[in-house]
Amino acid sequence: MTLSGKITGKVNRLKYSNMDVKLGNTTLNGSLDLDGLPAINETFITLKLKKSNVDIDDFRFAFDDFVYERIKPLGKVAMQGTFTGLPTTLWPMQRSTADWAGSGRTST
């Protein structure tokens, strides 16, 4: 994994601008604001992606077999947009305060 960009602030209110993250075939470009660390489940996230590409295989380590087998068909996804909310809103059973707006395209 390689990271470049500018990180400012204290742990409880981090800003990552000019974000360029590379992991395998995945590239994430944009900015990330984290407000509330170190309590990750209570941390408000603003993630703004510009012309980013995600290869689901690069994140195999983050999912159990059940979840991975269901998202694996996504393959490679081109995305841009904004996620605003708490980490727990990323999971369907707890979705209530997340706002994801953007566009995506998949290819396998």
trRosetta pair geometry for C-beta under 8 A, 3 or more apart (Angstrom, degrees):
i j d omega theta_ij theta_ji phi_ij phi_ji
1 21 7.1 -13 -169 -170 97 87
1 22 6.8 164 -153 86 50 57
1 23 4.7 -5 -106 -95 88 88
2 21 7.4 166 86 -153 54 43
2 22 4.7 4 52 53 95 104
3 19 8.0 -44 -156 -153 85 73
3 20 7.3 136 -162 81 41 62
3 21 5.6 -4 -106 -106 73 75
4 18 7.5 -61 125 126 78 98
4 20 4.6 -14 62 63 93 110
5 16 5.8 65 110 178 137 83
5 17 6.1 -175 177 90 108 40
5 18 4.1 173 -136 92 83 76
5 19 4.5 -8 -72 -92 167 35
5 20 5.6 159 -48 15 99 73
6 16 7.3 160 83 -155 46 45
6 17 4.9 -17 63 63 99 90
6 18 5.4 59 8 38 90 112
7 14 6.4 -16 -165 -167 96 104
7 15 7.1 158 -152 84 48 51
7 16 5.0 -11 -100 -102 79 76
8 14 7.5 146 78 -156 40 56
8 15 5.0 -16 62 62 88 101
8 17 7.4 1 11 8 107 106
9 13 4.8 -114 -176 103 132 74
9 14 4.8 -177 77 -111 122 34
9 15 5.1 106 -13 8 128 83
10 13 5.8 42 57 44 78 80
10 14 7.4 -109 84 -68 29 66
11 14 6.6 -9 -141 -50 27 106
11 37 5.2 -107 159 100 79 116
11 38 6.3 -7 152 -56 124 84
12 35 7.4 33 154 -158 65 48
12 36 6.6 9 -164 -118 74 8
12 37 5.6 -149 -109 65 37 69
12 38 7.6 -64 -87 -20 70 57
13 34 7.3 -176 -142 92 27 62
13 35 5.3 22 -116 -117 77 72
13 36 8.0 70 -79 -22 64 37
13 37 8.0 -158 -42 32 29 90
14 32 7.8 1 112 112 100 92
14 33 7.2 173 93 -153 58 45
14 34 4.6 10 54 52 98 103
14 37 6.6 13 -1 17 111 136
15 31 7.4 -9 -173 -174 82 107
15 32 7.6 162 -157 89 40 54
15 33 5.2 -7 -109 -108 73 80
15 34 8.0 -158 -71 27 36 66
16 19 4.9 62 134 -83 103 110
16 31 6.3 165 91 -159 65 58
16 32 4.3 4 54 57 113 95
16 33 7.5 -158 26 -71 69 38
16 34 7.9 39 -5 -3 102 98
17 31 5.0 -2 -114 -118 57 109
18 31 7.5 31 -13 -86 27 85
19 28 6.6 -36 133 119 113 92
19 29 6.4 157 92 -153 76 33
19 30 5.4 -19 57 71 113 48
19 31 5.5 159 -2 -97 113 32
19 32 5.7 76 -71 -1 156 96
20 27 7.4 -19 -163 -166 74 91
20 28 7.6 161 -149 83 28 58
20 29 5.6 10 -103 -106 68 78
21 26 7.6 -19 113 120 91 98
21 27 7.1 155 81 -155 56 42
21 28 4.2 -2 54 53 107 103
21 29 7.9 -157 26 -65 68 41
22 26 6.9 155 -154 87 43 63
22 27 5.4 -7 -102 -103 76 74
23 26 4.7 -9 64 61 84 113
23 58 5.0 121 116 176 99 128
23 59 7.9 72 111 -67 139 72
24 55 6.0 -104 109 64 117 130
24 57 7.2 -121 138 97 159 89
24 58 3.8 -161 49 -108 134 109
25 53 7.2 -75 145 122 80 115
25 55 3.9 51 78 -16 112 149
25 57 7.6 43 33 63 119 104
25 58 6.0 -146 44 -52 74 124
25 76 7.0 -66 126 -110 132 115
26 53 6.4 -157 -138 102 46 71
26 54 5.1 23 -127 -128 105 50
26 55 5.1 -125 -59 26 80 81
26 58 4.4 -133 -16 63 120 164
26 59 7.5 66 -51 -38 157 93
27 52 6.0 -152 101 -147 69 66
27 53 5.1 37 43 45 88 90
28 49 6.3 -75 -156 -121 81 105
28 52 4.8 25 -123 -139 49 132
28 54 7.5 39 -73 -77 90 89
29 49 6.7 91 69 -159 57 66
29 50 4.9 -69 106 68 102 84
29 51 5.9 -9 56 71 133 77
29 52 5.3 -167 28 -79 74 85
30 47 7.1 81 100 176 134 66
30 48 4.5 -155 175 102 124 68
30 49 4.4 -122 -17 -111 151 29
30 50 4.7 146 -82 4 89 81
30 52 6.8 -55 -15 -48 112 123
30 80 7.9 152 -71 -139 130 77
31 46 7.8 -5 109 113 95 93
31 47 7.7 -176 92 -148 52 40
31 48 4.9 13 51 51 86 106
32 45 7.3 -30 -161 -160 86 90
32 46 7.3 158 -154 85 39 58
32 47 5.2 3 -110 -109 81 75
32 48 7.7 -154 -69 27 44 66
33 45 7.2 148 80 -158 62 41
33 46 4.3 8 49 52 107 103
33 47 8.0 -147 30 -65 62 43
34 37 5.5 34 141 -28 122 113
34 43 5.4 -4 -168 177 90 125
34 44 7.6 149 -157 76 41 51
34 45 6.1 -6 -104 -104 67 71
35 43 6.5 150 73 -162 40 70
35 44 4.5 -18 64 58 101 99
35 45 8.0 -165 26 -69 73 31
36 39 5.9 -72 155 66 92 91
36 42 5.0 -135 169 115 134 78
36 43 3.7 -172 76 -109 107 55
36 44 5.6 103 -9 7 127 71
37 40 6.8 24 -114 -80 75 58
37 43 5.3 32 -61 -101 61 133
39 42 4.1 0 119 42 117 112
39 43 6.4 166 88 -44 63 83
40 43 5.3 -44 -144 7 34 123
40 87 5.9 2 156 6 88 154
41 86 6.9 40 179 176 50 114
41 87 6.0 -95 -112 58 45 113
41 88 5.7 47 -152 -41 88 111
42 86 7.0 -30 -129 -135 23 120
43 86 7.0 128 70 -136 47 72
43 87 6.6 39 60 -18 93 106
44 84 7.9 8 179 -173 91 72
44 85 7.2 -97 -146 177 69 14
44 86 6.3 -50 -100 -80 53 68
45 83 6.5 -4 113 112 110 101
45 84 7.1 -169 93 -138 63 34
45 85 6.4 -15 54 68 89 45
45 86 7.0 127 11 -115 93 20
45 87 6.6 87 -16 -61 134 68
46 82 7.1 -15 -167 -167 77 101
46 83 7.5 172 -148 88 32 58
46 84 5.2 10 -109 -108 75 83
47 82 6.8 158 84 -154 55 51
47 83 4.4 6 53 51 105 99
47 84 7.8 -160 28 -68 63 46
48 81 7.8 -124 -144 121 53 28
48 82 5.0 -11 -104 -103 72 87
49 52 4.4 -64 -173 2 116 135
49 79 5.8 22 111 115 147 94
49 80 5.2 -147 107 -131 87 46
49 81 6.0 7 53 47 99 51
49 82 7.4 -170 20 -78 70 39
49 83 8.0 40 -9 -2 104 92
49 102 7.0 31 60 -129 104 162
50 80 5.5 34 -130 -132 31 112
51 78 7.6 -24 -154 -169 54 98
51 80 5.7 6 -48 -74 37 121
52 78 7.4 152 85 -160 45 52
52 79 5.3 -31 72 70 95 80
52 80 6.4 140 17 -81 82 63
53 76 6.5 0 -175 -176 100 100
53 77 7.1 161 -155 84 53 47
53 78 5.4 -24 -100 -103 78 64
53 79 7.5 149 -94 21 29 72
54 58 7.3 -130 -168 47 65 122
54 59 7.6 -3 -174 -14 105 126
54 76 7.1 167 87 -155 47 53
54 77 4.8 -11 60 59 96 97
54 79 6.4 3 3 13 109 121
55 58 4.6 87 78 -11 93 107
55 75 7.5 -42 -142 164 65 51
55 76 5.0 -19 -101 -103 72 83
56 59 6.2 -72 -163 43 44 100
56 60 7.7 81 142 -62 67 70
56 71 5.6 -171 -147 132 135 97
56 72 5.9 174 118 -120 141 39
56 74 5.1 116 -50 73 139 104
56 75 6.3 -98 15 -119 115 3
56 76 7.4 -126 0 -75 78 35
56 77 7.3 72 -46 -6 89 105
57 60 5.7 -3 -163 -41 48 109
57 72 7.7 59 -73 -133 72 83
59 62 4.7 -37 179 26 88 121
59 63 6.8 64 130 -10 91 104
60 63 6.8 -83 -157 43 33 94
60 68 6.1 56 -138 -132 68 137
63 67 4.2 -122 -167 89 112 115
63 68 4.2 146 102 -61 124 85
63 71 6.9 -135 -108 36 172 130
64 67 5.5 86 55 17 72 100
64 68 6.8 -146 92 -7 31 97
65 68 5.7 -61 -138 41 28 111
65 69 6.1 29 166 -22 66 107
66 69 6.5 -61 -154 31 20 107
66 70 7.1 8 153 -9 56 111
67 70 5.9 -70 -159 40 34 108
67 71 6.3 7 158 -2 73 112
68 71 6.2 -70 -141 47 30 95
68 72 5.9 51 159 -49 68 101
69 72 5.8 -31 -138 5 27 123
70 73 7.8 -53 175 15 31 100
71 74 5.4 -24 179 4 69 120
72 75 7.7 48 164 -61 51 50
73 108 7.2 -43 -169 -84 56 138
74 77 5.6 -19 164 -51 110 116
74 106 5.4 -111 -164 -126 65 133
75 106 5.9 109 56 -177 98 97
75 107 6.1 -103 105 96 133 39
75 108 3.5 -153 -64 -98 159 71
76 106 6.9 140 79 -157 48 60
76 107 5.3 -26 68 66 99 81
76 108 7.0 162 19 -93 79 35
77 104 5.4 -7 -176 -170 107 114
77 105 6.9 153 -157 75 58 42
77 106 5.1 -26 -99 -97 77 74
77 107 8.0 166 -84 21 34 63
78 104 6.6 157 81 -156 53 57
78 105 4.5 -4 52 54 103 98
78 106 7.9 -159 19 -75 69 28
78 107 7.7 33 -11 3 98 104
79 102 6.3 62 -175 128 87 135
79 103 7.1 -179 -141 91 56 48
79 104 4.4 -8 -98 -104 88 91
79 105 7.7 -167 -68 23 53 61
80 102 5.4 -158 102 -164 48 118
80 103 6.2 5 56 52 81 82
81 100 6.5 61 131 179 133 73
81 101 5.5 -162 -164 100 110 46
81 102 1.3 -76 -72 -65 135 138
81 103 6.3 153 -55 12 113 46
81 104 7.6 -59 -4 -48 130 84
82 99 7.5 0 106 108 96 91
82 100 7.3 -174 91 -143 50 44
82 101 5.7 1 52 56 89 85
82 102 6.2 153 13 -54 51 108
83 90 7.8 25 -167 -90 141 96
83 98 6.7 -23 -162 -163 87 103
83 99 7.5 156 -152 80 41 53
83 100 5.1 -5 -103 -103 77 85
84 98 7.1 150 79 -154 51 53
84 99 4.9 -8 56 55 99 99
85 89 4.1 -62 146 54 138 150
85 90 7.7 162 90 -48 121 68
85 97 5.0 151 -137 108 106 83
85 98 3.6 -90 0 -102 169 62
85 99 6.3 148 -45 14 109 63
86 89 5.1 105 61 -8 74 102
86 97 6.1 49 12 73 99 124
86 98 7.4 -105 42 -70 59 83
87 90 5.9 -38 -172 7 49 115
88 91 6.3 -54 -169 30 51 105
88 94 4.5 -70 160 126 95 147
89 94 6.3 -113 -94 112 37 89
89 95 5.4 81 -162 -124 69 55
89 96 6.4 -111 -115 41 100 55
89 97 5.2 -106 -85 61 143 73
89 98 3.3 164 142 -42 129 106
90 95 7.8 -147 48 -90 2 87
90 98 6.7 127 -67 -89 46 154
91 94 5.0 43 76 32 98 102
91 95 7.0 -148 86 -48 43 79
92 95 5.5 -30 -142 -15 34 121
95 98 5.8 -65 -146 27 83 116
